[in-house]
Amino acid sequence: MSHIDRKALISAVIGLVIALVAALLGAPELAPLIGWSVAGCAFLVWAWTKAWPAGPEATGELARQEGRSRRLVDSLIIGATFVSLVAVVFALIRSQQKDSIGVAAAILAALGVVLAWALVNTVYAFKYARMYYHDDHHRFSFNQDEDPSYSDFAYAAFSIGMSYNASNVNESSTPSRRIALGHALLSYFFATFVVAVAINLVVSLGQSS
């Protein structure tokens, strides 16, 4: 189990515990999104705390250690982001009631969908690193002499996540283009949710004031 896999598992356990505590303390309607928000934040912080400062050599070593074993974990994380959107929809419905719980539901819905978007792009950033260092036939070209670091892969992934394209980064094979296309389509889906939830949050806060 790689360090990312362990962090994902620990984050999921922490989120589950927090959700149970929230439910027991009298917030069962908000418990799923509270747990999801805590788990998502914990994973993102832990994952990037180690990966972001890594140079090309350390990035290559970590990526090769993960190898292809991350497919299941990646699928589980992305699956969890889709499940979280169900909780977001219920929170949006609850936010129509203009009380303190409704406002909290709107805020948690916004946080939850942004975390889902960030997690999807993080999964792809680490996937691109594994593709580059583990499989020569799935490489990306960063138009630079030195090998890329995790920060370069983050640039590529989050650029695709925001604009569906990464300038100065070229997919140098058909498999890499297919994966980048899937990433762009998935990002478009989540971006639609982000916009919808942001509009709902503004309306909810405006009506509650």
N, C-alpha and C positions, 0 to 999 in steps of 0.2 A: 504494500500500500504506500503510495507516494505521499509527500507532505501535503499536497493539495487535497488528496483523497481524505486524509486524516482531518484536515481542517474542515472539509465539507461535512464529514460525519459529526464532528464535535459541534459545529455550528448548528446542524439540524437538531441535535440533542438539546442544546441550549435553547433554541427556539421553541421546541416542544415543551420544555419545562416552563419557560416564561408564559407560553400560551395557557398551560394548565393553571399556573398561578393566577393569571389574569381572569380566567373563568371562575376560579374559586373565590376571588376577591370581588366578584360582582359585575364583571364586564364580559359575559359570555359572547355577546354580539361582536365585540371587538377583539376577542382572544385570538382568532386565527390570524388576523392581520398584524396584531402586536407580535405574536410569535414569529411570523414570517419576516417582519421588519427587523427584529433582533437577529434572527438567523442570517438574513441577507447582509446586514451591516457587518456582523462578525466575520462572515466568510470573506467579504470584499476587503476588509481591513487586514485580516490575517494573510490572505493570498498576496496582496500587493505590497504589504510591508516587507516581505522577503523578495518578491520578484522585481519590484520597481527599481531598487538600487543595483540589481545584478548587471554586471557587464556582459559582453558577448561570450566570454569563456564560461562564466557561471551560468548564464542563460542556456548555453548549449548543454552543459552538464545536467542541469535540472530537467531540461526538455528530454534528453536521452534517457534519464532515469524513469520518467513517466512513460515514455514509449507509447505503445498502443493500448496500454491498460486503462486509459482514462475514458474509453468509449462509453462504458456503462455509466460511470459517474457523470460524464457530460450529459448523457441522455436523461439521467435522473434529475440533474439540476435544471435542465431545460423543461423537462416534464413538470417539475415543481413550479416553475415560473408560470406555466399555463394554468396549473391548479390555483395559484395565487390570484390569477385574474378572475376566477370564479368568486373568491372572497372579496375582490375589489368590486365586482358587480353588486354583490349583496350589500357591501358598505355604501355604495352609491345610492342604492334603494333606501337604505336606512338614513342616509344623510338628508333625504327629503323631509324628514321630521325635524323641524327647526328647534332643536334643543341642544344641550351640551354634548350629548352622545352623538347626535347627528353631525355636529361640527367636527367632533373627534373622528367620526367615521370618514368624513370627507378628507380630512388631513391624512389619515392613515391610508386611505385609498390612493391618494396622490403619491405618498411615500412608497407604498407597496408596488405601484406600477413602475415608478422610476427605478426602484431596486431590481425589479424583474428585468427591465431593459439593461441596466448595468451588468447584471449577472450574465445575461445572454452574450453581451459583448466581451465580458471577461472570459467566458468559456471559449469563445472563438479566438481571443488573443492567445490563450494558452494552446489551443488547437493549432493555430498558425505556427507557433514556436515549435511544436512537436513535428509538424509537417516539414518545416525548414531543416531542423537538425536531425530528424530521425529517418526521413525518406527523401532522397535526392530528387525523386520524380514529382514531388509535390511542393516545389520551392516557390518562394516569392522573391522578387528582385526589388531591393530597396535603393538601387542606384547609388551605392556607396561602396567604398573599398573594404571596410571592415564588416564583419558579420554583425547582424542586428542583435539588439538586446530586447528584454521584455518590454521596455518602454517603447521601442520601435513597433513591436507587435501590438501594443496597446493603441498606439497611434493609428495603425492600419485598421484594427478592429473597431475602435470607436468612431473613426472617420466613416467607415462603411455603415456603422450604426446610426450616424447622424445625417450623412449625405448620400449614403448608398454607393459611395465611391471613395477610394483612398488615393489622393494625388501623390505622385512620386513613388507609388508602389505598384508593381506590375505582377500579375499572376502569370507565371511562366509555363504553365502546363494546363491541359484540359481538366484534370481532376481538381486542381487548385481553383480554377475558374468556377467549376460547379459548386464547390463548397462556398466560395465567396458569393455566388448568386443566391444560394440558399440562405446565407447569412443576411444578405441585403433584403430578401423577401421577408424573412423573420423580423428584421429590424423595422421594416415598413409596417408590419402588423402591430408591433409594440408601440411604434411612434403614434399610430392612430389612437391607441388606447391612452397614451400620455396626453395628447391634445384634448381628447374627450374628458379625461379626468381633470385636467387643468381648468377647463371651462366650467365644469361642475363645481370645482373647489371655489373658484371666484364667485360664482352665483350663490353658492351656499354661504360663504362668508359675508357676501354683500347683503343677503336677506336676513342673516342673523344679527347684523349690527344695527 
